[in-house]
Amino acid sequence: MDALTLTTVYEILRQPLGRILPRVSAALGSLVPHAEAAELSTHCAHSPFKTTAGTDGPTASELAPLLAAGVPGAPWQGMATVGGREREIVAVTSHATRRGALLVLVREDGAAPAGPDALAVAQALWDLVTSHFDRFASEALPGALARSRAAADTRARVIAELTAAHTAALSGVLGVLRSRALDDTTARTTATDLAASALIEMRAAQRRDRALAEEPAQDAFERLAAELRPMLRHSPVRLELGAPDSDRSLAADVAHSARAVVRALLLVVLEQESVRRVHVGWQLTEHELRASVRDDGAGALAPCDLGAGTIRDRVDVLGGRLDTDIVPGWGSTVTAVIPLATPEAAVEAAHPLTGLGEREVEVLRHLALGHRNRRIAEELHISESTVKFHVANILNKLGVDSRGEAAALFHAAA
């Protein structure tokens, strides 16, 4: 990546996730000149599709087939339908995230093909960025998890409402067009076909959205198993795995959080010298995921060993709980019970940062670093008066009186 400096890459990766795509586009602008950029990936359950273009730019449904057909490490350039018409594009695919991540650079019409060196740099940068995405998702930090879960819930409701409204409208059109009272057979048949096709496409779009925002429970558990086996490869402790007996799908943030919690619980359990066998299992009920870690140790695990600032926080932010069953001489069982649907009130109560907008979170992050208004304005490319406005809003929303108290809340949620 000689064409890009380490400073450039660092500046890209330090941005909030929602601001990374424009920085990637700018960094690649001289190597692969383009008018628009878009990404489709699974690291962000509530917003898998992002674009630098306006309403006439690429859409998620146009990028989905490109993601499915993409080959990691082999950028592709050619003609594709984006923004409703055929355009020259460069498509870069990475598999650092769960089901891949696609970067599309929309070229100007008639632009010369990008050279192999430029494509190699684009691939290397996108691999770094998507690895960064995957780290955020895998760590499932409580503050980010709360914001993601609340936004994902809102997004799912909006999609469901729009789908229901459009389905009702199109179903009504079909009912009219199928009426025998209409005598223009050709017009009725054609219109019926068009309406039926629209219904099929709408439902297909909903399935595509679910495929990006959700993960089959058995696939999610197999990913966890692949992460746990190396931890015990050279240990006398035997690992037993109990995969969920269900073909249901989990919201991506539930799956990420459950894996992070189980990994942390296993580390706590392995600190007991008497343990020789550990069973990790997931069980899905209608309303919740129960992720359990059971050992055959001395049954001396203390509640404080579970880490109030890490394991419990991850569970609390999803409105869940930790159940413990510790029997001296017989071992211990710790179960993380995670609801499949998030109660919004619980999320807001546990993490007040979820009430902040994206820009306010950025300003608060700088406050937490001890930066003054001038420094924040320079970093975010806004005026000092705008910074003051955001700070006032942050203090009001968080219900605190000082920048120091706001910073303390940020650190507590990070």
N, C-alpha and C positions, 0 to 999 in steps of 0.2 A: 504494500500500500504506500509506495514511495510518493505517489501523486497526492496523497492526503497526509497532512501532518498529524502527529499525535495530539497536538493541541486542538485541531479541528474535530477529531474523533471524541476527545474528552468533552468538548463543548456540546457535542450532539448528545452524548450519553448522560450528561448532567441535567438535561432538560426534563420537565415533567413529561410523562408519556404522551400526552396529547399534543405536545409541541415538537416532538422528534421528527415527524415526517417532513415539515417545512425545512428543518435544518439539513436533513438528508438530501432533500431536493436541491437546496442551495449548494451543498458540498459537491454534488455530482453535476452541477449545472455546466461547468466548463468542459468536463470529460464526456458527458452524454447530454448535449443540449436538448432541452425539452420544455414544453409549455405547461404541462400539468404533471402531477404525481399522485399516486393513490396506493393504499396498502390494504390488504385483506389478511388478517391473521387471527389467532385464537388466544393470544395472551390476555386480551381485555374482553371479558365476557359481555360487558354492556356496550361496547363499541368496537366490534371487530373490523369495521370498515371506516377508513378515513381518506380524505382527498384534499388536495390544495386547490381544486377547481371549484367552480360555482355549481349552480343547479344543472348546467348542461354538460357537466363532466362525467367521468366514469361512474358506474353504479356497481353495487355489490353483486347483483345478479350477473353482470357482464364479466366481473373478475372471477367469480366462483369457478367456471370451467377452466380458466387459465391456471388457477391454483391447483385444481385436480390434475391437470395435464403437465404441470411444471416438473422439471427435474432439478433437484438441488445441485448447485455447483455448475450448472450449465445454463447461463442466461440465454434467453431466446429473443430475437427481434424479427419483426415482420408486421403484417397487417392483422388487425383485430377490430371487432366492433366495440367501441367505447364511446360513451356519450351519445349513443344512438346512430353512430355512423362509423364507417371504416377509417381507421387511423393507423399511422405508423407507431409502433410501441416497442419498448424494451421491457421484457418481463424477467424478473430475478426472483428465484425461489430459494427459500431456506427451510430446513426441517428442524431448526433449533426449538421451535415451539411444538405444541402437542400434535397438531395436524398440518403443520407447515405454515409458512408466512410468505406472502407474495408482495413484491414491490413492482409497480408498473409506472414506467416513465413514458408519457405520451409525447411523441415527437411532433415537430412541425411537419406539415405536409411536404413531401419531397425531400426530407432531410437525408443526408448521407448516412449509411450504416455506421454504427459505432465500431471502433476497432477492438481487437481482442484484449489489448492492454486496458482500455477503458472499461470493458465488460468485466475483466478480472477484478478491477478495483471496486466496481459496483457490487460484485458478488461478495467480496471480502468485507466491505462496509456493511452490507445487509446482514451477513452472518453475524457480525459483531453486535449489531443493533438487536437482532432477534434473540441472540443469546442473552442480552441484557433484559429484553422483555420476559424471557422464560425465567430468569432469576427472580424477577419481581413476583411473577405468578407463583413460582414454587415456594418462595419464602412465606407467602400469604401473610404479610405483616398486618396487624389488626387495623391500623388506620386506613391503609389502602384497601383492605378487604371490606371495611364498612362502607367506604365510598363506592366501591365496585358493586357490592351487593345491593345497595339502595338504588343505584342507577340502573342496574340490571333488572330489578323488580319493576321499576317505572317503565323501562323500555319494553319489557314483556307485556305489561298491561296495555301500553299504547298499541303495540302490534296486534294484540288480541282484539282490542276494540276496533281498530281499522279493518282487520280481517272480517270481523263479524258484520260491520256496517257494509263493506263492499260485497260480501257474500250475500247479504240480504237483498241489496240493490240488484245484483246480477241475477239472483234467483227470481226476483220479481220480473225482470226483463224476460227471462226464459219462460216464465209462466204465461206472460202475454203473448210472446212469439209462438208458443206452442198451441195457443188457442185455435180451435177449428173455425172460429168466426173470421179469421183472416184468410182471404182467398188467394193471396199472392204467394204461392208455394215456394218459388225460387227465393224471393226476398226473405221469407220466414226461415227457410233452411239455412241460408247464408248467415243471417243474423244469429240464429241459434248456434251455429258452429262457432262464430266469433265470440259469443258470450260464454259458451262452454270452454273454449280455449283460454279465455281470460280467467275463468274460475280455476282451471287446472294450473295456470302459471302462478296465480296468487297462492294456491296451496303449496306449489313447489317452492316458491320463495320462502314461505313459512318454514318448510322442512329444511331448506338450506340454512336459514337463520338458526334454527334449533341445532343443526349439525355443528355450526360454528360456536354456539354459546353453551353447548352441553357436551357431556362425555358419557358414553355407556359405562354403567357401574362396573361391569366385569373388566373392561379395558382400563378403567381408572385403578382398580385393585391390582391388575397385572403390572401397571407402572409402579405402584407402591412395592410390590414383591421384588421387582427388578432393582429397586433402590435399597431394599432391606437385606437381600442376600449377601452383597459384598460386606456389609457391616458385621456379619457373623461367619464369614468364610474361614477365618483362622481362629475361631472361638470354639470352646468345648460345648457351648450352649447350642441346643438343637432348635431350629426355627420351624414352627408348624404354621401353615397358612390356611385360612378358611375364607375362600372367595365368596362373594355374595351370590346367592341363588336367585338371580333376577336379571332380566334383560332391560330393566328401566335405565333411563339416563339421569345423570346428575348435573346440576348447574356447575359450570366450570369452577366457580369459586368454592363451592362445597367440596368438590373433589380435591382441589389444591389444598384447602384447609385441612381436610381429613388426613391427607398424606403427611402434611407438615406436623400435625398433632401426633400421629402414630410414630413418626420418626423420633420426635422428641420424647414420647413416652417410652419407647424402646431403649433409648439411651439411659433414661432414669432407671428402668428396670435392670439393665445390665450392670449397673453399679453395685448390685447386691451379689456378694460372693457366693451365696448358696444357690443361685439360679442355675439350673441345667437344661431347662426347657421353657420356651416361650411360644405361646400361640397368639397369632394376630388374625383377627377375623372382622369382616364387615357383614352387617345384616341390615337389609332394607325392609322397612315397614311402609305402610301407606303414606305416612307423614314424616318419617325421619330416617336418618342414617345412624346406625349404632356401630361405631368403630372401637373394638375392644383389644386390649393387650393383657394377656393372662400369663402369669409365671408360676413356677413350682417352688419358689423360694421359701424363706423362713416366715413370710407374712409380716415383715417388720417395716414395710414401706410407710413412711409418714406422709400425711397430706401436704405438708410444706415442701416435700420433695418434688411435687408436681409443678412447681414454679409458677407462682402467682402472676408474674409479669409476662409470661410467654404462652404456655400451654392454655391456661385458663382464659387469657385474653382472647386468643384465637377462637375459642369456643364461645365465649360470651358475646363477641361481636356478631355472631350468627344467630344469637338468641338460643344457644344450646346450653349444655351443662356437662359436668364431669361426674360420673357415678363411680364410687369406689367400693369394693368388697374385699376387705383385708382380713384374713383368718390366720392368726399366729400358728405357725407350724405347717400350714397348708398352702401358703402362697397368697397372691393378690391378683385382683382383676380390676383394671381401670377402663371405663367405657366412656368415650366421648359421644354424646347424643346430640346430633346436629339436625335441626329441622330442615326439611326440603324446601319449605317456603319461609321467607324471612319476615318476622313481625317488624314493621318499620319503626314502631315506637321503641322497641328494644334497642334497635340499632342507633336511633337518635339519642336515646338516653345513655347508652354506653359510650358513644363517641360523638360528642357535639361537633367535631370537625366536619361531619357529613353535611352540616347545614351551610358550609362555605362554598362559594363558587370556585372555579378552577384558578382564576387570577388571584383570588383572596388566599387560596392555599399557597400559591407561589410567594406572595408577599409574606405570609406567616412563616414560611420556611426560612426566608431571609431574616425575619425578626428573631427566629429561634437561633440563628447563627450570630446574632448580636449586631447585625448591620443597621446603620442609620438610614434615614430616608433618602439622602443623596445617593448612597451606594446602591440602595434598592432600585432607585429610578434609573441609574446607569445600567445595572444588570438586566433590568426588564425592559429597557428602552421606552420608558414612560416618564411623565413629568413628576416633580416632587409633590405638586398639589394633588395629582392622581394617587400617589402613594399615600398621602395623608388621608384622602377620602377612603381608600381601601382599609387603612389601619383603623379608622373610626368605625367602619362597618364590621370589621373583625372583632373589635372589642365589644361592640353591641351584640353581635350574634353569639359570641362566646360567654357573654354575661360577666366580663371581667373589667377591671378598672385600669390595668397597666399593660404595657408591652411585655413586661417580665412574666406576668400571669399568663398571658396568651402564649408566650414561648414555652412556659412550663406545660401547658395543656398539649401543645404540639409534641413535645418530647415524650409525654406520657402516652400519646396515641401512636407514636412512631414505632 
